[in-house]
């Protein structure tokens, strides 16, 4: 497979990197996407309080009036994906070519490009917070009690193991299907294909608006996470060794991360993202098993069984819960926030999933997106969350004290500091958070490069480096001037529009499947994308039965 910038660079006929850069970009999406992001940073730098108040007010409005919509839409996405996994449409395939990557590499890239950095980061923290303050859905359970322990692990699994991935997956399905089967460009707005036609995606104003907002949401979301992970290092140095850095230290940490993921994205999918993703999952598995072995093994396994049972039986109740008695404050701070945040990430994650899914069946994409990722995520929260609440409840360590004082970013330090061999485990933990984030950052940089080049599958090195440096610069500036919270709120606000875009993707897919392939619920033959066998046995243009393979 040809990767990297050579394909796009050849377009300039040897006239130089700058000419290639200008030649390949979509000027409207590039200018408005980059301009909107820079304008936000400049306004916040010049008038930080005013900008923060405006963004916070808009964020509060969205949460106050549309929190219920986030819950319903995300639950609908989960139901749709389960239908694709179990139903006949799951046999449909993205194009005629065989898959580019093995299933293991495909899964590791999808997992690393998604929420993996957040999963690793929140693993030792979230269950402790739910243990200290039991979610109001279980108001009859006392805080910090033995009964609160399985509920704490259960709710942390619920927030990370299944639903968050659903919007990434439906977006990836919507983009990939129309790219590989209808000739649409590799861009987020391709989900509009069933409504405006593949030939109109490149020039439609609605399509360009979606791509522009997608660029802003991606840069905002990933920049915030970059600052978030950087703060974890700074907090750890302060907690562990009493070392405090000022603005220069913050800048150096983020610059170092930016350099690493920019190198990775320049290397391309095969040499950079794929190899780093495989390394991530190997280290993830080693750290998970090591924590289980040195921790309270049997207690964690028993607690995990109870938590998993509660997760299954109470899934719908947790999915629709809004604590109306408190104006939805708890749900807004936890579940609604967790659903809005990945919706803001869905443009880049969906585009990246589409990019690596050529040749995969709909069932494979849907299962990998919420099934395989859920299988990988659940043990992490059981082991780290269960170990944390056991240490806190048994008096083995006071984890909540440092967390309440310094924030969630210190949770990994206090957890592993209380376990045998904790320094080695902590080192692995920090490497894992960093490398998972790097794969998210380089895949998002690749996605933004594709968005701003009109859907180029192999954007040039120049544009990849440009967006990598832009992402790092935004994160550095916001960390120094203290604007991460505001940009995080802005990313949440963009989750609302992309809830609509993801919904359009689902409705468009259902429409296309029914129109082009009929109602498969009543067909005996299995159809895959590519060619079509008519009733008389001749082969047409739209599909083929598995008998033809």
C-alpha positions as CSV (number, residue, x, y, z in Angstrom):
1,X,0.0,0.0,0.0
2,X,1.3,3.5,-0.9
3,X,1.4,5.7,2.1
4,X,2.8,9.0,3.2
5,X,3.0,12.2,1.2
6,X,4.5,10.9,-2.1
7,X,1.1,10.5,-3.8
8,X,0.0,14.1,-3.1
9,X,3.4,15.6,-3.7
10,X,3.5,14.2,-7.2
11,X,0.5,16.3,-8.0
12,X,2.6,19.4,-8.0
13,X,4.8,18.0,-10.8
14,X,8.0,18.6,-8.9
15,X,7.2,22.3,-8.3
16,X,8.0,22.0,-4.6
17,X,6.3,21.3,-1.2
18,X,4.5,24.7,-1.0
19,X,3.0,24.3,-4.4
20,X,1.8,20.8,-3.5
21,X,0.3,22.1,-0.3
22,X,-1.6,24.8,-2.1
23,X,-2.6,22.4,-4.9
24,X,-4.2,19.8,-2.7
25,X,-6.1,21.8,-0.1
26,X,-9.8,22.6,-0.2
27,X,-9.5,26.3,0.2
28,X,-12.8,27.0,1.8
29,X,-12.7,24.1,4.4
30,X,-9.0,24.8,5.1
31,X,-9.3,28.5,5.5
32,X,-12.5,28.5,7.6
33,X,-11.5,25.5,9.7
34,X,-8.0,26.9,10.6
35,X,-9.3,30.4,10.8
36,X,-12.2,29.5,13.2
37,X,-9.8,27.7,15.5
38,X,-7.2,30.5,15.5
39,X,-9.9,33.1,16.0
40,X,-11.1,31.3,19.1
41,X,-7.6,31.2,20.6
42,X,-6.9,34.9,19.8
43,X,-10.2,36.0,21.3
44,X,-9.6,33.9,24.4
45,X,-6.1,35.3,24.7
46,X,-7.2,38.9,24.4
47,X,-10.4,38.7,26.5
48,X,-10.2,35.4,28.4
49,X,-12.9,36.1,31.0
50,X,-15.4,37.3,28.4
51,X,-14.7,34.4,26.1
52,X,-15.0,31.9,28.9
53,X,-18.3,33.4,30.0
54,X,-19.8,33.2,26.5
55,X,-18.7,29.6,26.0
56,X,-19.7,28.6,29.4
57,X,-23.2,30.2,28.9
58,X,-23.7,28.4,25.6
59,X,-22.5,25.1,27.1
60,X,-25.0,25.6,30.0
61,X,-27.8,26.3,27.6
62,X,-27.2,23.1,25.6
63,X,-27.0,21.0,28.8
64,X,-30.1,22.6,30.3
65,X,-32.3,22.2,27.3
66,X,-31.0,19.2,25.3
67,X,-29.5,16.8,27.8
68,X,-32.3,14.4,27.2
69,X,-31.6,14.4,23.5
70,X,-28.0,13.3,24.0
71,X,-29.2,10.3,26.0
72,X,-31.8,9.2,23.6
73,X,-29.7,9.6,20.4
74,X,-26.8,7.7,21.8
75,X,-29.0,4.8,23.0
76,X,-30.5,4.7,19.5
77,X,-27.0,4.4,18.0
78,X,-26.3,1.4,20.2
79,X,-29.6,-0.3,19.2
80,X,-28.9,0.3,15.5
81,X,-25.4,-1.2,15.8
82,X,-26.7,-4.2,17.6
83,X,-29.2,-4.7,14.7
84,X,-26.3,-4.5,12.2
85,X,-24.3,-7.0,14.2
86,X,-27.2,-9.5,14.5
87,X,-29.2,-8.7,11.4
88,X,-28.9,-9.4,7.7
89,X,-27.5,-6.0,6.7
90,X,-24.3,-6.9,8.6
91,X,-23.2,-9.1,5.6
92,X,-22.9,-6.0,3.4
93,X,-19.3,-5.1,2.6
94,X,-17.2,-1.9,2.0
95,X,-16.2,-2.3,-1.7
96,X,-14.8,-5.4,-3.5
97,X,-11.1,-5.2,-2.3
98,X,-9.9,-7.4,0.6
99,X,-9.2,-5.8,3.9
100,X,-5.9,-3.8,4.1
101,X,-5.0,-4.9,7.6
102,X,-5.3,-8.0,9.8
103,X,-8.2,-7.9,12.2
104,X,-5.7,-7.5,15.1
105,X,-4.1,-4.4,13.6
106,X,-7.5,-3.1,12.5
107,X,-8.9,-3.4,16.1
108,X,-5.8,-1.9,17.7
109,X,-5.8,1.1,15.4
110,X,-9.5,1.7,16.0
111,X,-9.1,1.4,19.7
112,X,-6.1,3.6,19.9
113,X,-7.6,6.3,17.7
114,X,-10.7,6.5,19.9
115,X,-11.0,7.0,23.6
116,X,-8.2,4.8,24.8
117,X,-6.2,7.6,26.4
118,X,-9.2,8.6,28.4
119,X,-9.9,5.0,29.3
120,X,-6.4,4.5,30.7
121,X,-6.5,7.9,32.5
122,X,-9.9,7.4,34.1
123,X,-9.5,3.7,35.0
124,X,-8.1,4.3,38.5
125,X,-10.1,7.5,39.1
126,X,-13.8,7.3,38.2
127,X,-14.9,4.3,40.3
128,X,-13.4,6.0,43.4
129,X,-15.5,9.1,42.7
130,X,-18.7,7.1,42.3
131,X,-17.8,5.2,45.5
132,X,-17.4,8.4,47.5
133,X,-20.6,9.9,46.1
134,X,-23.0,7.2,44.8
135,X,-24.9,8.1,41.6
136,X,-28.4,9.3,42.5
137,X,-30.0,6.4,40.4
138,X,-29.0,4.3,43.5
139,X,-29.9,6.9,46.1
140,X,-30.7,4.2,48.7
141,X,-27.1,3.1,48.8
142,X,-24.8,4.9,51.3
143,X,-21.7,6.7,50.1
144,X,-18.4,5.0,50.8
145,X,-20.1,1.7,51.8
146,X,-19.5,-1.9,50.8
147,X,-22.7,-1.8,48.7
148,X,-21.4,1.3,46.8
149,X,-18.3,-0.6,45.5
150,X,-19.9,-2.7,42.7
151,X,-22.1,0.3,41.7
152,X,-19.0,2.5,41.4
153,X,-17.3,0.0,39.1
154,X,-20.5,-0.6,37.2
155,X,-21.1,3.0,36.4
156,X,-17.5,3.6,35.3
157,X,-17.9,0.7,32.9
158,X,-21.2,2.1,31.6
159,X,-19.6,5.4,30.8
160,X,-16.7,4.0,28.9
161,X,-17.2,0.5,27.6
162,X,-20.0,0.6,25.0
163,X,-22.1,3.7,24.3
164,X,-19.3,6.2,23.8
165,X,-18.0,4.2,20.9
166,X,-21.4,4.1,19.1
167,X,-21.2,7.6,17.6
168,X,-17.7,6.9,16.2
169,X,-18.9,3.7,14.7
170,X,-22.0,4.9,13.0
171,X,-20.0,7.9,11.6
172,X,-17.4,5.5,10.3
173,X,-20.0,3.3,8.7
174,X,-21.8,6.2,7.1
175,X,-18.6,7.7,5.6
176,X,-17.0,4.3,4.6
177,X,-20.1,2.9,2.8
178,X,-20.5,5.9,0.6
179,X,-16.8,6.3,-0.1
180,X,-16.1,2.7,-1.1
181,X,-19.5,1.9,-2.7
182,X,-20.7,5.2,-4.2
183,X,-17.5,7.0,-5.0
184,X,-18.0,9.8,-2.5
185,X,-14.9,11.7,-1.3
186,X,-13.2,10.6,1.9
187,X,-14.6,13.4,4.1
188,X,-17.1,13.7,6.9
189,X,-19.8,15.3,4.7
190,X,-20.0,12.1,2.7
191,X,-22.7,11.0,5.1
192,X,-25.0,13.4,3.1
193,X,-24.6,11.3,-0.1
194,X,-28.0,9.6,0.1
195,X,-29.7,13.0,0.4
196,X,-27.7,15.1,-2.1
197,X,-25.8,12.6,-4.2
198,X,-22.1,11.6,-4.2
199,X,-21.3,14.0,-7.1
200,X,-22.6,17.0,-5.1
201,X,-20.7,16.4,-1.9
202,X,-17.6,18.3,-2.9
203,X,-19.5,21.5,-3.9
204,X,-22.5,21.5,-1.5
205,X,-22.6,24.4,1.0
206,X,-24.1,22.1,3.6
207,X,-21.3,19.6,3.1
208,X,-18.6,22.3,3.4
209,X,-20.3,23.6,6.6
210,X,-20.1,20.1,8.1
211,X,-16.4,19.7,7.2
212,X,-15.5,23.2,8.6
213,X,-17.2,22.5,11.9
214,X,-15.6,19.0,11.9
215,X,-12.1,20.6,11.7
216,X,-12.8,23.0,14.5
217,X,-14.3,20.2,16.7
218,X,-11.4,17.9,16.1
219,X,-8.7,20.5,16.8
220,X,-10.6,21.7,19.9
221,X,-11.2,18.2,21.3
222,X,-7.8,16.8,20.7
223,X,-6.0,20.0,21.8
224,X,-7.8,19.9,25.0
225,X,-6.9,16.3,25.6
226,X,-3.3,17.0,24.8
227,X,-3.3,19.7,27.4
228,X,-5.1,17.3,29.8
229,X,-2.5,14.6,29.4
230,X,0.3,17.1,29.7
231,X,-1.2,18.3,33.0
232,X,-1.1,14.7,34.2
233,X,2.7,14.7,33.9
234,X,3.0,18.0,35.6
235,X,0.7,17.0,38.4
236,X,2.6,13.7,38.9
237,X,6.0,15.5,39.1
238,X,4.5,17.8,41.7
239,X,2.9,15.0,43.7
240,X,5.7,12.4,43.5
241,X,8.8,14.6,43.7
242,X,7.6,18.1,44.6
243,X,8.8,19.5,41.2
244,X,6.8,22.4,39.9
245,X,7.1,23.8,36.4
246,X,5.8,27.1,35.2
247,X,4.7,28.0,31.7
248,X,8.0,27.0,30.2
249,X,7.6,23.4,31.6
250,X,4.1,23.2,30.3
251,X,5.2,24.3,26.9
252,X,8.1,21.8,26.8
253,X,5.9,18.9,27.8
254,X,3.3,19.6,25.1
255,X,6.0,20.4,22.5
256,X,7.6,17.0,23.2
257,X,4.3,15.2,22.7
258,X,3.6,17.2,19.6
259,X,7.0,16.2,18.1
260,X,6.4,12.5,18.8
261,X,2.9,12.3,17.3
262,X,3.9,14.5,14.3
263,X,6.7,12.1,13.5
264,X,4.2,9.2,13.8
265,X,1.7,10.8,11.4
266,X,4.4,11.6,8.9
267,X,5.4,7.9,8.9
268,X,1.9,7.1,7.8
269,X,-0.7,4.5,8.8
270,X,1.5,1.4,8.2
271,X,4.8,2.6,9.7
272,X,3.5,4.9,12.3
273,X,-0.1,4.5,13.6
274,X,-0.4,0.7,13.0
275,X,2.9,-0.2,14.8
276,X,2.3,2.2,17.7
277,X,-1.3,0.9,18.1
278,X,-0.1,-2.7,18.3
279,X,2.5,-1.7,20.9
280,X,-0.2,0.1,22.9
281,X,-2.5,-2.9,23.1
282,X,0.4,-5.2,24.1
283,X,1.4,-2.9,27.0
284,X,-2.3,-2.4,27.9
285,X,-2.7,-6.2,28.3
286,X,0.6,-6.5,30.3
287,X,-0.3,-3.7,32.7
288,X,-3.9,-5.0,33.2
289,X,-2.7,-8.5,34.1
290,X,0.1,-7.2,36.3
291,X,-2.3,-5.0,38.3
292,X,-4.7,-7.9,38.8
293,X,-1.9,-10.2,40.0
294,X,-0.3,-7.8,42.5
295,X,-3.7,-6.4,43.7
296,X,-6.6,-8.1,45.5
297,X,-7.1,-10.7,42.8
298,X,-10.1,-12.7,44.1
299,X,-11.9,-9.6,45.5
300,X,-11.6,-7.8,42.1
301,X,-12.9,-10.8,40.2
302,X,-15.9,-11.2,42.5
303,X,-16.6,-7.4,42.5
304,X,-16.3,-7.4,38.7
305,X,-18.9,-10.2,38.4
306,X,-21.4,-8.2,40.4
307,X,-20.6,-5.0,38.5
308,X,-20.9,-6.7,35.1
309,X,-24.3,-8.1,36.1
310,X,-25.5,-4.7,37.2
311,X,-24.2,-3.2,34.0
312,X,-26.3,-5.6,31.9
313,X,-29.5,-5.5,33.9
314,X,-29.5,-1.7,34.5
315,X,-28.1,-0.6,31.1
316,X,-31.3,1.0,29.8
317,X,-32.1,2.6,33.2
318,X,-28.6,4.2,33.3
319,X,-28.8,5.2,29.7
320,X,-32.0,7.3,30.2
321,X,-31.4,8.5,33.8
322,X,-31.6,12.3,34.4
323,X,-31.8,13.3,38.1
324,X,-34.7,15.7,37.5
325,X,-34.9,16.4,41.3
326,X,-31.6,18.3,41.0
327,X,-32.2,19.7,37.5
328,X,-30.1,17.0,35.9
329,X,-26.9,18.3,37.5
330,X,-25.4,14.9,38.1
331,X,-26.3,13.5,34.7
332,X,-25.0,16.7,33.0
333,X,-21.7,16.4,34.8
334,X,-21.3,12.8,34.1
335,X,-23.3,10.9,31.5
336,X,-24.4,13.8,29.3
337,X,-20.9,15.2,29.3
338,X,-19.5,11.7,28.4
339,X,-21.9,11.4,25.5
340,X,-21.3,15.0,24.2
341,X,-17.6,14.7,24.3
342,X,-17.2,11.7,21.9
343,X,-19.9,13.2,19.6
344,X,-17.5,16.2,19.2
345,X,-14.7,13.7,18.4
346,X,-16.9,11.6,16.0
347,X,-15.9,13.5,12.8
348,X,-12.2,12.6,13.0
349,X,-12.7,9.2,14.7
350,X,-15.4,8.2,12.1
351,X,-13.3,9.4,9.2
352,X,-10.3,7.4,10.5
353,X,-12.4,4.3,10.9
354,X,-13.7,4.7,7.4
355,X,-10.1,5.1,6.2
356,X,-9.0,1.8,7.6
357,X,-12.2,-0.2,6.9
358,X,-12.0,-0.9,3.2
359,X,-12.9,-4.5,2.5
360,X,-14.6,-5.0,5.9
361,X,-18.2,-6.1,6.3
362,X,-20.7,-3.9,8.0
363,X,-20.9,-6.5,10.8
364,X,-17.1,-6.4,11.3
365,X,-17.0,-2.7,11.6
366,X,-20.0,-2.5,13.9
367,X,-18.7,-5.4,16.1
368,X,-15.2,-4.0,16.3
369,X,-16.6,-0.5,17.1
370,X,-18.7,-1.4,20.1
371,X,-18.2,-5.1,20.7
372,X,-14.5,-5.7,20.6
373,X,-13.7,-2.3,22.2
374,X,-16.2,-3.0,25.0
375,X,-14.6,-6.4,25.6
376,X,-11.2,-4.7,25.9
377,X,-12.4,-1.8,28.1
378,X,-14.5,-3.7,30.7
379,X,-11.7,-5.6,32.3
380,X,-9.7,-2.4,32.7
381,X,-12.3,-0.7,34.7
382,X,-13.0,-3.8,36.7
383,X,-9.3,-4.3,37.7
384,X,-8.2,-0.7,38.2
385,X,-11.5,0.5,39.5
386,X,-12.0,-2.5,41.8
387,X,-8.4,-2.3,43.1
388,X,-8.9,1.4,43.9
389,X,-12.1,1.1,45.8
390,X,-10.7,-1.9,47.7
391,X,-7.6,0.1,48.8
392,X,-9.8,3.0,49.8
393,X,-12.5,0.9,51.6
394,X,-10.1,-1.4,53.4
395,X,-7.8,1.4,54.5
396,X,-4.9,0.2,52.5
397,X,-4.4,3.7,51.1
398,X,-6.1,7.1,51.1
399,X,-6.6,7.6,47.4
400,X,-9.4,10.1,47.6
401,X,-7.4,12.6,49.7
402,X,-4.8,13.4,46.9
403,X,-7.6,13.2,44.3
404,X,-9.7,15.8,46.1
405,X,-6.7,18.0,46.6
406,X,-4.9,17.8,43.2
407,X,-7.6,16.4,40.8
408,X,-8.2,13.1,39.0
409,X,-4.8,13.3,37.2
410,X,-3.0,12.1,40.3
411,X,-5.1,8.9,40.7
412,X,-2.7,6.7,38.8
413,X,0.2,7.8,41.0
414,X,-1.6,7.1,44.3
415,X,-3.0,3.8,43.1
416,X,0.2,2.3,41.9
417,X,2.1,3.8,44.8
418,X,0.1,1.6,47.1
419,X,0.8,-1.7,45.2
420,X,3.9,-3.9,45.2
421,X,6.2,-2.9,42.4
422,X,4.2,0.2,42.0
423,X,7.0,2.3,40.5
424,X,7.4,-0.1,37.5
425,X,3.6,-0.2,37.0
426,X,3.4,3.5,37.2
427,X,6.0,3.9,34.6
428,X,4.1,1.6,32.3
429,X,0.9,3.5,33.1
430,X,2.4,6.8,32.1
431,X,3.9,5.4,28.9
432,X,0.5,3.9,28.0
433,X,-1.4,7.1,28.5
434,X,1.1,8.9,26.4
435,X,1.3,6.5,23.5
436,X,-2.5,6.0,23.4
437,X,-2.9,9.7,23.2
438,X,-0.2,10.0,20.5
439,X,-2.1,7.5,18.3
440,X,-5.3,9.5,18.9
441,X,-3.5,12.7,18.0
442,X,-1.8,11.4,14.9
443,X,-5.0,9.7,13.6
444,X,-6.9,13.0,14.2
445,X,-4.1,14.9,12.4
446,X,-4.4,12.5,9.5
447,X,-8.2,13.0,9.6
448,X,-8.1,16.8,9.6
449,X,-5.6,16.6,6.7
450,X,-8.1,14.5,4.7
451,X,-10.9,16.9,5.6
452,X,-9.0,19.9,4.4
453,X,-7.8,18.3,1.1
454,X,-11.2,17.4,-0.2
455,X,-10.9,13.7,0.9
456,X,-7.3,12.8,-0.1
457,X,-6.6,9.3,1.3
458,X,-2.8,10.1,1.4
459,X,-2.4,13.8,2.2
460,X,1.1,15.2,1.7
461,X,3.7,15.3,4.4
462,X,3.5,19.1,4.4
463,X,-0.1,19.3,5.3
464,X,0.2,16.6,7.9
465,X,3.0,18.5,9.6
466,X,1.0,21.7,9.4
467,X,-2.0,20.3,11.2
468,X,0.2,18.5,13.7
469,X,2.0,21.7,14.6
470,X,-1.3,23.6,14.7
471,X,-2.7,21.1,17.1
472,X,0.3,21.4,19.4
473,X,0.3,25.2,19.2
474,X,-3.3,25.5,20.2
475,X,-2.8,23.1,23.1
476,X,0.3,25.0,24.3
477,X,-1.3,28.4,24.1
478,X,-4.5,27.3,25.9
479,X,-2.5,25.5,28.7
480,X,-0.4,28.6,29.3
481,X,-3.3,31.1,29.3
482,X,-5.6,28.7,31.2
483,X,-8.2,28.2,28.5
484,X,-8.5,24.4,28.4
485,X,-11.9,24.5,30.2
486,X,-13.3,26.9,27.7
487,X,-12.2,24.9,24.7
488,X,-13.5,21.8,26.3
489,X,-16.9,23.5,26.7
490,X,-16.7,24.6,23.1
491,X,-16.0,21.0,22.0
492,X,-19.0,19.9,24.0
493,X,-21.2,22.4,22.2
494,X,-20.1,21.0,18.8
495,X,-21.3,17.6,20.1
496,X,-24.9,18.8,19.5
497,X,-24.6,19.4,15.8
498,X,-22.7,16.2,15.3
499,X,-25.4,14.3,17.1
500,X,-27.6,15.4,14.2
501,X,-24.9,14.5,11.7
502,X,-24.5,11.0,13.2
503,X,-28.3,10.6,13.2
504,X,-28.3,11.6,9.5
505,X,-25.7,8.9,8.9
506,X,-27.9,6.2,10.4
507,X,-31.0,7.3,8.6
508,X,-29.0,7.6,5.3
509,X,-27.6,4.1,5.7
510,X,-31.0,2.6,6.4
511,X,-32.4,4.4,3.4
512,X,-29.7,3.3,1.1
513,X,-29.7,-0.3,2.2
514,X,-33.5,-0.6,1.7
515,X,-33.5,1.2,-1.7
516,X,-30.5,-0.5,-3.3
517,X,-30.7,-4.0,-1.8
518,X,-34.3,-4.4,-0.8
519,X,-35.7,-5.4,2.5
520,X,-33.1,-8.0,3.5
521,X,-35.3,-9.2,6.4
522,X,-37.2,-11.3,3.9
523,X,-34.3,-12.5,1.6
524,X,-32.7,-15.8,2.0
525,X,-29.5,-15.0,0.1
526,X,-26.7,-13.1,1.8
527,X,-25.7,-10.0,-0.2
528,X,-22.4,-8.2,-0.1
529,X,-21.4,-5.0,-1.7
530,X,-19.9,-5.2,-5.2
531,X,-22.3,-7.0,-7.6
532,X,-25.9,-8.2,-7.6
533,X,-27.4,-11.5,-8.5
534,X,-30.8,-11.1,-10.0
535,X,-33.6,-13.5,-9.6
536,X,-32.7,-15.3,-12.9
537,X,-29.1,-15.9,-11.8
538,X,-27.5,-13.2,-13.9
539,X,-25.0,-10.8,-12.3
540,X,-25.7,-7.1,-12.1
541,X,-23.9,-4.1,-10.7
542,X,-25.1,-3.7,-7.1
543,X,-24.4,-6.8,-5.1
544,X,-23.3,-10.5,-5.1
545,X,-24.3,-13.5,-3.2
546,X,-21.6,-15.3,-1.2
547,X,-22.1,-18.2,-3.6
548,X,-20.3,-16.1,-6.2
549,X,-17.1,-15.7,-4.2
